[in-house]
Amino acid sequence: MIKKKFSADDILSIIASETRRNEHLDFYSPENLVPGNDKKEFWLSKCVSAMANSGGGTLIFGIKTFRNRAEEIVPVDFSIININWFENILNYEIFPSIDKPDIYKITLNEIPVNGVIVMNVPNSSLRPHMASDNRYYQRVGLREEMMNEHQVREMYNKASLPRMEFLGILNTNGVSTLDNGKLLSVTFYPKFLVRNSGTGVEKHMKFELWIPSVFHDANFTALQNYFHRLEGHYSVFSFPNRTAIFQEEICTIAEAKLVVDAGSFAEFSESKILLRLYYSGGMKEFGYLLRETFTIDNKFLEENQFSGRILK
């Protein structure tokens, strides 16, 4: 029954079907929510951190249960309990704080001052998370149980992993060469950025850049030194990892040179530039249409902008 967003109809369906609590979906009545009450705020930090340490899930506040089944709606008073209070608990009572939880309220029966509050707890890459009593918890069945030292260490070891991601392409605006007021050619010098958004150091990474060969300038040694192979109409360049990439570090992994003229514009309009990122966590692949990525004066290139002369 877990989903990205619940609606009022979904909440009513939960009650009508007497949905059971489970490890990744749970219901709580508003009596558990008391701002300023240390015991209740500790309980919430334990509940949420345990869910985050156990693969994530959904918590719905405003539903009373009977024998572990949803029984009836007991609305949350939004004038007393608001989303900011939940966010403060997640930011200041749980360490490390829960990354980007999805918290929202649902009004019922067209009464805007009360309803239910839904919290989607992510399967956190930052786990283990510590509750406000400086202990670690996990969900076992329908309960929050304190983790032992071995479990905490094991979770730390699993969590301390690199996560490489392609951050984007810089310098996508071209430099023009004119012929009687029209474009003879446009040259691009894009830079490709990657980032380690994980919690571990990446030591073994390779970046492959696939450029349609017609646009590659073989005299551009900064790229030609990394030429690896031909794949169909692509020239493939391979950039091995030279140094370790640390947490949140951003690197310019490659710089290329692409030249477009009247003779290559048709292929420019239809082709993609491809990127492959190999690292210890696997392989990621990206593709970008050239015409939608590279511009002149921050506008898309058009065929009628070219003089018609073709570079030799």
DAZI-V137549 format. One record per residue. RES is the residue in one small letter. OMEGA is omega as a letter, one per 40 degrees, with the letter a starting at -180 (NA if undefined). D_FIRST is the distance of its C-alpha to the first C-alpha in Angstrom with 1 decimal. Layout:
res=RES omega=OMEGA d_first=D_FIRST
res=RES omega=OMEGA d_first=D_FIRST
//
This chain:
res=m omega=a d_first=0.0
res=i omega=i d_first=3.8
res=k omega=a d_first=6.3
res=k omega=a d_first=10.0
res=k omega=i d_first=10.8
res=f omega=i d_first=9.6
res=s omega=i d_first=12.3
res=a omega=i d_first=14.1
res=d omega=i d_first=13.0
res=d omega=i d_first=9.2
res=i omega=i d_first=10.6
res=l omega=i d_first=12.8
res=s omega=i d_first=10.3
res=i omega=i d_first=8.7
res=i omega=a d_first=12.4
res=a omega=a d_first=13.5
res=s omega=a d_first=11.2
res=e omega=a d_first=11.9
res=t omega=a d_first=8.5
res=r omega=i d_first=9.8
res=r omega=i d_first=10.2
res=n omega=a d_first=9.9
res=e omega=a d_first=11.7
res=h omega=i d_first=9.3
res=l omega=a d_first=7.7
res=d omega=a d_first=10.6
res=f omega=i d_first=12.4
res=y omega=i d_first=16.1
res=s omega=a d_first=18.8
res=p omega=a d_first=21.4
res=e omega=i d_first=24.0
res=n omega=a d_first=22.7
res=l omega=a d_first=23.6
res=v omega=i d_first=27.4
res=p omega=a d_first=28.9
res=g omega=i d_first=32.1
res=n omega=a d_first=31.3
res=d omega=a d_first=31.6
res=k omega=a d_first=29.9
res=k omega=i d_first=26.8
res=e omega=i d_first=26.8
res=f omega=i d_first=27.2
res=w omega=a d_first=24.2
res=l omega=i d_first=22.0
res=s omega=i d_first=23.5
res=k omega=a d_first=22.9
res=c omega=a d_first=19.2
res=v omega=a d_first=18.5
res=s omega=i d_first=20.8
res=a omega=i d_first=19.5
res=m omega=i d_first=15.9
res=a omega=i d_first=17.7
res=n omega=a d_first=19.9
res=s omega=i d_first=17.1
res=g omega=i d_first=15.3
res=g omega=a d_first=13.5
res=g omega=a d_first=10.2
res=t omega=i d_first=9.3
res=l omega=i d_first=11.6
res=i omega=a d_first=11.9
res=f omega=a d_first=15.5
res=g omega=i d_first=16.8
res=i omega=i d_first=15.0
res=k omega=a d_first=17.2
res=t omega=i d_first=16.1
res=f omega=a d_first=18.2
res=r omega=i d_first=18.3
res=n omega=i d_first=15.0
res=r omega=i d_first=13.2
res=a omega=a d_first=12.6
res=e omega=a d_first=16.0
res=e omega=i d_first=17.1
res=i omega=i d_first=17.2
res=v omega=a d_first=20.0
res=p omega=i d_first=20.5
res=v omega=i d_first=21.4
res=d omega=a d_first=24.9
res=f omega=i d_first=24.7
res=s omega=i d_first=28.5
res=i omega=a d_first=28.2
res=i omega=i d_first=24.9
res=n omega=a d_first=24.5
res=i omega=i d_first=22.7
res=n omega=i d_first=26.0
res=w omega=i d_first=26.0
res=f omega=a d_first=22.6
res=e omega=i d_first=24.0
res=n omega=i d_first=27.2
res=i omega=a d_first=25.6
res=l omega=a d_first=23.8
res=n omega=a d_first=27.0
res=y omega=a d_first=29.7
res=e omega=i d_first=28.3
res=i omega=a d_first=26.4
res=f omega=e d_first=28.4
res=p omega=a d_first=27.9
res=s omega=a d_first=25.9
res=i omega=a d_first=22.3
res=d omega=i d_first=22.5
res=k omega=i d_first=21.1
res=p omega=i d_first=18.2
res=d omega=a d_first=16.3
res=i omega=i d_first=17.0
res=y omega=a d_first=17.1
res=k omega=i d_first=17.7
res=i omega=i d_first=16.7
res=t omega=a d_first=19.5
res=l omega=i d_first=19.3
res=n omega=i d_first=22.2
res=e omega=i d_first=24.0
res=i omega=a d_first=25.1
res=p omega=a d_first=25.1
res=v omega=i d_first=26.1
res=n omega=a d_first=23.0
res=g omega=i d_first=19.3
res=v omega=i d_first=16.3
res=i omega=a d_first=16.1
res=v omega=i d_first=13.1
res=m omega=i d_first=13.8
res=n omega=a d_first=12.3
res=v omega=a d_first=14.4
res=p omega=i d_first=15.5
res=n omega=a d_first=16.3
res=s omega=i d_first=19.9
res=s omega=a d_first=22.9
res=l omega=a d_first=25.1
res=r omega=e d_first=24.1
res=p omega=i d_first=25.3
res=h omega=a d_first=24.9
res=m omega=i d_first=27.2
res=a omega=a d_first=26.6
res=s omega=i d_first=29.4
res=d omega=i d_first=31.2
res=n omega=i d_first=31.8
res=r omega=a d_first=29.7
res=y omega=a d_first=26.8
res=y omega=i d_first=23.7
res=q omega=i d_first=20.7
res=r omega=i d_first=17.8
res=v omega=a d_first=18.8
res=g omega=a d_first=16.4
res=l omega=a d_first=15.8
res=r omega=i d_first=19.0
res=e omega=a d_first=20.6
res=e omega=a d_first=23.6
res=m omega=i d_first=26.5
res=m omega=i d_first=27.1
res=n omega=a d_first=30.5
res=e omega=a d_first=32.9
res=h omega=i d_first=32.3
res=q omega=i d_first=28.5
res=v omega=a d_first=29.1
res=r omega=a d_first=31.8
res=e omega=i d_first=29.7
res=m omega=i d_first=26.9
res=y omega=a d_first=29.6
res=n omega=i d_first=31.1
res=k omega=a d_first=27.8
res=a omega=a d_first=27.1
res=s omega=a d_first=30.7
res=l omega=i d_first=30.3
res=p omega=i d_first=31.5
res=r omega=a d_first=29.4
res=m omega=i d_first=31.6
res=e omega=i d_first=30.8
res=f omega=a d_first=33.0
res=l omega=i d_first=33.8
res=g omega=a d_first=35.8
res=i omega=i d_first=39.2
res=l omega=i d_first=42.0
res=n omega=a d_first=45.3
res=t omega=i d_first=44.2
res=n omega=a d_first=47.0
res=g omega=i d_first=49.9
res=v omega=a d_first=53.7
res=s omega=i d_first=55.8
res=t omega=a d_first=59.2
res=l omega=i d_first=61.0
res=d omega=a d_first=63.6
res=n omega=i d_first=65.5
res=g omega=i d_first=62.7
res=k omega=a d_first=60.0
res=l omega=i d_first=57.7
res=l omega=i d_first=59.3
res=s omega=i d_first=56.3
res=v omega=a d_first=53.4
res=t omega=i d_first=52.6
res=f omega=i d_first=49.4
res=y omega=a d_first=49.0
res=p omega=i d_first=45.3
res=k omega=a d_first=44.0
res=f omega=a d_first=40.7
res=l omega=i d_first=38.8
res=v omega=i d_first=36.3
res=r omega=i d_first=34.7
res=n omega=a d_first=33.4
res=s omega=a d_first=30.3
res=g omega=a d_first=29.6
res=t omega=i d_first=31.0
res=g omega=a d_first=33.5
res=v omega=i d_first=36.7
res=e omega=a d_first=36.8
res=k omega=a d_first=40.0
res=h omega=a d_first=39.5
res=m omega=i d_first=38.6
res=k omega=a d_first=40.0
res=f omega=i d_first=39.6
res=e omega=i d_first=40.6
res=l omega=a d_first=41.7
res=w omega=a d_first=42.2
res=i omega=i d_first=44.7
res=p omega=a d_first=46.2
res=s omega=a d_first=49.7
res=v omega=a d_first=51.5
res=f omega=a d_first=50.4
res=h omega=i d_first=51.3
res=d omega=a d_first=54.6
res=a omega=i d_first=56.0
res=n omega=i d_first=58.3
res=f omega=a d_first=55.5
res=t omega=i d_first=56.0
res=a omega=i d_first=53.2
res=l omega=a d_first=50.8
res=q omega=i d_first=53.2
res=n omega=a d_first=53.5
res=y omega=a d_first=49.9
res=f omega=a d_first=50.3
res=h omega=a d_first=48.7
res=r omega=i d_first=48.7
res=l omega=i d_first=48.6
res=e omega=a d_first=45.6
res=g omega=i d_first=46.6
res=h omega=i d_first=47.4
res=y omega=i d_first=45.8
res=s omega=a d_first=47.6
res=v omega=a d_first=45.3
res=f omega=a d_first=46.0
res=s omega=a d_first=44.7
res=f omega=i d_first=44.5
res=p omega=i d_first=44.3
res=n omega=a d_first=43.2
res=r omega=a d_first=46.4
res=t omega=i d_first=45.1
res=a omega=i d_first=42.1
res=i omega=a d_first=39.4
res=f omega=a d_first=38.2
res=q omega=i d_first=35.1
res=e omega=i d_first=34.7
res=e omega=i d_first=38.0
res=i omega=a d_first=38.5
res=c omega=i d_first=40.9
res=t omega=a d_first=42.8
res=i omega=a d_first=42.6
res=a omega=i d_first=44.7
res=e omega=a d_first=47.0
res=a omega=i d_first=47.9
res=k omega=i d_first=50.4
res=l omega=a d_first=49.8
res=v omega=a d_first=52.5
res=v omega=i d_first=52.0
res=d omega=a d_first=54.9
res=a omega=a d_first=55.6
res=g omega=a d_first=55.6
res=s omega=a d_first=52.2
res=f omega=a d_first=50.4
res=a omega=i d_first=49.1
res=e omega=i d_first=47.3
res=f omega=a d_first=46.2
res=s omega=a d_first=44.5
res=e omega=a d_first=42.4
res=s omega=i d_first=42.0
res=k omega=i d_first=39.5
res=i omega=a d_first=40.1
res=l omega=a d_first=37.9
res=l omega=i d_first=36.9
res=r omega=a d_first=35.7
res=l omega=i d_first=34.9
res=y omega=i d_first=35.2
res=y omega=a d_first=34.6
res=s omega=i d_first=33.7
res=g omega=i d_first=30.0
res=g omega=a d_first=30.3
res=m omega=i d_first=31.3
res=k omega=a d_first=30.2
res=e omega=a d_first=31.7
res=f omega=i d_first=32.3
res=g omega=a d_first=34.3
res=y omega=i d_first=36.0
res=l omega=a d_first=38.1
res=l omega=a d_first=41.6
res=r omega=a d_first=42.4
res=e omega=a d_first=39.3
res=t omega=a d_first=39.8
res=f omega=a d_first=43.6
res=t omega=i d_first=45.6
res=i omega=a d_first=49.1
res=d omega=i d_first=49.7
res=n omega=i d_first=45.9
res=k omega=i d_first=45.9
res=f omega=i d_first=45.0
res=l omega=i d_first=47.9
res=e omega=a d_first=49.5
res=e omega=a d_first=51.9
res=n omega=i d_first=54.6
res=q omega=a d_first=54.9
res=f omega=a d_first=56.6
res=s omega=a d_first=60.4
res=g omega=i d_first=60.2
res=r omega=a d_first=62.1
res=i omega=i d_first=60.4
res=l omega=i d_first=60.7
res=k omega=NA d_first=62.5
//
